[in-house]
């Protein structure tokens, strides 16, 4: 294999690795941790003692995901719809309006 062909192969492999970024499983773990941190520290949520049991995401666009966070409250699981956007350094999750209406029951 020529030296040029080796460099092309190395560049293709590097571009593939870089473009892959974080795996979906790692992203789900990061979102779960971020949500739990918010629930534990934010005065709006911390008295409810919410627990994020799991996060499941599906890709909805370039670096965008829709999903469900299973949130435990008073021993009962509630599915909370979430939207996640990410780049190579950050992630941002959001919920739909009234996503936590179960807290008022």
Helices and strands as residue ranges (DSSP letters): H 3-20, H 24-41, G 46-48, E 51-61, E 64-73, E 76-86, E 91-95, G 101-104
